[in-house]
Amino acid sequence: STQGVSSAASDVYKRQAHSAQTLRTYAEHLHDWFDSLEQSGLEWSSIDESTIAAYRNRMLHNPSAHTGRPYARATVNGRIHTVCRFYSWACAKGWIERLPFRFVDVRVSVERRQSFLGHLHSGASVMPANVLTLPVHERLPRPLRVDQLRLVFAQLGEPYCLMAQWALATGMRRKELCGLCVFQVPETAHLQTGDHPLVGVDLSVTKGDRPRTAYPPIRLVDATLRYIDEVRTPLVRARRRQDARYRAPSQLFLNSRAEAVTCERLTAVFNAAFRRAGLNGSAHWLRHTFAMAMLVRLQRQALQTPDINPLKTVQVLLGHRSIQSTALYLRCVELHERELAGSIDYLYGELIDQERTP
C-alpha cells in the first residue's frame, strides 16, 4: 500500500537524516509524490521516466499550494531527487526490477566541482547526472538595505518584529528562532553596553543539532526582556484566566493565543510582510544580510588584526557545516559592499532603539 511504502521509505531516510526537520522534508516530498500518483490512478511500482517528468513539469508550471508562489528550480530538483532516491532504494530492495529513470555522464570542471560537487572524488572529471534534474543557475543572495529593512519591519507586529531583529542581528534560522526559550535570555542589568556590546546565547535547537552560540546586541536582549515582562507574561496570564488547563510553553515567542510561534506561521507572516513592503524576499534574507554585513566588518577588522579569519568566523556564527556554504558570501560582498554600509550599523543595534519594538 501507499502508506506502507511511505513508512518504509521514511525509515530509510530516518537512518540517514541529520534532524527531525530533514526527515519531515523527505516525508513531505514522498507524500506529495504518492498523492499525485493516487490522484492519477497510477501504481507506484509501474511508473516510468515520463511520469516523473510530468510530475516535475507540473511543479514548474503550477504554484505551490502552500505558498501560492512558483516552485524554485532548486525546490523542484530536491523533490525529484527524493523520489529518485526512493526508487533507487526500492530497486536495491528488490521491490522493482529496474529504475524508472536514466543517468547521463556530465563533465564537471575542477572549479565547479570544488564549489558545487566538492563531496565527490577530486580526481573525477565525469559525473553521472539524473536526466530529470533541471539546470539551476546560481542566484547570489542580496543584502537588504536599511530602508528596505525599515519597510519590512513596519509591516510586522509583535512578536514578529522582535523575531526579525533577532534574525538580522544573529543570523538565526527560523527553527532556531522558534525554538528559543525564555530561560535562554540572559539578564543584562549587571552589564554595561560599552563592555558587553554583544551577549552570547547558547542555542538548544539548531540545524543538525550542532552546538552554536548566537551573539545578539545587548540592546536587543534588553528589548527582549521588556517583551517578556510587558507582552509575553500578560498573554500567559490572560490565557490562564480563560483556561485553567493551559500550560505556558517554554518557547520565548508566543502568538496572540499564548501558543508558541511555529516555523510555518513565521514563514507566512514574513512572506506577507515582504509582499506588503513591495519586496520579493523571505525571512532567510535577514540571515543573508547578517552574514554579509558581518563578513564585511570582520574583513575590515582583519586589516588591523591579521589573526582574524573572517570567513571561518562567519562559518561558526552561521552554523555552517561546510566552509563552501559560507564562501558564497564572499562573491556577494564584492557585488554589494556599498549597500552593506548601513546594514553593518543596523546589525550592531545602533538603530534598534529607533525602530518599533514590542
VEXGUBA-656718 format. One line per field, with one value per residue (C-alpha): x, z, y; residue number from 1. Coordinates in steps of 0.5 Angstrom, whole numbers, plus 500, padded with zeros to 3 digits. Example, Ala and Ser with C-alpha at 12.3 -4.5 7.8 and 13.67 -1.06 7.14 Angstrom:
<drenkols>
u <- 525_527 $
w <- 516_514 $
v <- 491_498 $
fike <- 1_2 $
</drenkols>
This chain:
<drenkols>
u <- 500_502_502_507_511_512_513_519_522_522_525_531_531_531_537_541_537_541_535_527_526_530_526_520_522_523_517_513_516_514_507_506_509_505_499_500_500_494_490_492_490_498_501_508_512_510_511_517_521_516_511_517_518_510_511_517_513_507_511_515_508_504_505_506_499_502_506_502_509_512_517_524_528_532_526_524_530_530_523_525_532_528_523_529_533_527_526_534_533_526_530_536_531_528_521_522_526_529_530_525_530_537_543_548_555_557_564_565_570_575_573_565_567_570_564_558_561_566_564_566_572_577_580_574_572_566_560_553_547_540_537_530_535_533_539_540_543_547_543_547_543_543_543_537_539_537_531_528_529_525_520_519_520_514_510_511_507_509_513_515_518_523_524_526_531_534_535_538_543_545_543_539_535_527_527_533_528_522_526_529_527_525_531_536_535_541_540_543_542_549_552_555_554_561_564_559_556_554_552_553_547_548_542_539_535_540_540_543_543_550_553_552_552_549_551_545_547_546_540_536_537_534_528_527_527_522_518_518_515_510_508_509_507_501_499_500_496_490_490_491_485_481_483_486_489_493_501_505_510_518_519_520_516_508_503_496_493_500_502_509_510_511_516_510_507_513_515_508_508_515_513_507_511_516_510_507_513_514_520_521_524_523_526_532_534_535_540_544_544_547_552_555_555_559_564_565_566_571_575_576_578_583_587_589_588_591_590_583_580_573_571_572_569_562_562_562_557_552_553_555_558_562_566_564_557_560_565_559_558_565_562_556_560_564_558_554_559_556_549_552_555_548_547_553_551_544_547_550_544_545_538_534_532_529_525_519_520_515 $
w <- 500_499_507_507_502_505_512_510_506_511_516_511_511_518_519_514_517_521_524_525_520_515_516_515_509_506_508_505_499_499_501_495_490_492_493_486_484_487_484_477_479_478_481_484_482_475_473_468_467_463_470_474_468_468_476_475_470_474_479_474_471_478_484_491_494_501_499_493_489_484_486_485_481_487_490_484_484_491_491_484_488_494_489_485_492_494_487_488_495_493_487_492_496_490_490_483_477_475_476_472_470_467_468_463_464_465_465_471_471_477_479_479_483_489_490_488_488_493_496_490_489_487_481_477_471_469_474_473_473_473_467_470_474_472_470_476_475_481_485_489_495_496_503_505_505_512_508_506_513_516_511_512_520_519_517_523_529_536_537_529_529_535_532_525_530_532_526_523_529_530_523_527_523_523_527_532_533_534_539_543_550_556_560_555_555_560_565_563_569_571_564_561_554_553_556_553_547_545_549_548_548_547_542_544_537_531_524_525_533_532_538_536_540_538_540_540_542_549_547_543_549_553_548_549_557_556_551_557_562_558_553_554_561_561_555_559_565_560_557_564_566_560_561_568_564_560_561_558_553_555_548_548_543_543_539_541_543_548_544_541_534_529_523_519_522_522_515_513_517_514_507_508_511_505_500_503_503_496_496_494_500_506_513_510_507_514_515_509_511_517_514_509_514_519_514_511_519_520_514_516_523_520_517_524_527_522_526_525_520_517_513_519_524_520_518_526_527_522_524_517_517_511_509_502_504_507_502_497_501_499_492_495_499_493_489_494_499_498_500_507_510_513_515_519_524_524_526_532_535_533_530_535_539_534_531_534_539_543 $
v <- 500_507_508_502_505_511_509_504_510_514_509_509_517_517_513_518_524_529_532_531_537_533_527_531_535_528_525_531_530_523_524_529_524_519_523_525_518_517_522_520_513_510_505_507_501_501_508_511_517_520_520_523_528_530_531_535_540_540_544_548_551_551_555_552_550_552_559_561_562_559_553_555_550_548_546_542_539_537_534_530_528_525_521_518_516_512_509_507_504_500_497_495_492_488_492_494_491_497_504_509_514_514_517_521_523_530_533_537_543_543_550_548_541_545_549_545_538_538_532_528_525_530_526_525_529_526_525_521_526_525_527_529_534_542_546_551_558_560_566_570_573_580_584_588_596_600_603_596_593_599_598_590_592_597_591_586_586_583_579_578_585_583_576_579_583_577_574_580_581_574_570_565_561_560_554_557_563_559_554_560_559_564_561_563_570_573_578_585_589_588_589_596_597_599_593_588_590_583_578_570_566_558_555_549_548_548_545_538_539_542_547_554_561_567_574_579_586_588_593_587_583_589_590_582_583_588_584_578_583_587_583_575_575_579_574_568_571_572_565_562_566_563_556_553_547_552_551_556_553_554_558_565_568_567_569_572_566_565_559_558_561_556_556_555_561_565_564_566_573_574_573_577_583_583_583_589_592_591_587_580_576_572_571_568_575_577_572_573_581_579_574_579_585_581_579_586_588_582_584_591_589_584_589_591_584_579_573_574_569_573_567_562_566_567_560_559_564_562_554_552_545_547_553_552_554_561_562_564_571_573_574_577_582_584_586_589_592_599_597_594_600_602_595_594_600_596_590_592_596_603_603_598_604_608_602_600_594_590 $
fike <- 1_2_3_4_5_6_7_8_9_10_11_12_13_14_15_16_17_18_19_20_21_22_23_24_25_26_27_28_29_30_31_32_33_34_35_36_37_38_39_40_41_42_43_44_45_46_47_48_49_50_51_52_53_54_55_56_57_58_59_60_61_62_63_64_65_66_67_68_69_70_71_72_73_74_75_76_77_78_79_80_81_82_83_84_85_86_87_88_89_90_91_92_93_94_95_96_97_98_99_100_101_102_103_104_105_106_107_108_109_110_111_112_113_114_115_116_117_118_119_120_121_122_123_124_125_126_127_128_129_130_131_132_133_134_135_136_137_138_139_140_141_142_143_144_145_146_147_148_149_150_151_152_153_154_155_156_157_158_159_160_161_162_163_164_165_166_167_168_169_170_171_172_173_174_175_176_177_178_179_180_181_182_183_184_185_186_187_188_189_190_191_192_193_194_195_196_197_198_199_200_201_202_203_204_205_206_207_208_209_210_211_212_213_214_215_216_217_218_219_220_221_222_223_224_225_226_227_228_229_230_231_232_233_234_235_236_237_238_239_240_241_242_243_244_245_246_247_248_249_250_251_252_253_254_255_256_257_258_259_260_261_262_263_264_265_266_267_268_269_270_271_272_273_274_275_276_277_278_279_280_281_282_283_284_285_286_287_288_289_290_291_292_293_294_295_296_297_298_299_300_301_302_303_304_305_306_307_308_309_310_311_312_313_314_315_316_317_318_319_320_321_322_323_324_325_326_327_328_329_330_331_332_333_334_335_336_337_338_339_340_341_342_343_344_345_346_347_348_349_350_351_352_353_354_355_356_357_358 $
</drenkols>
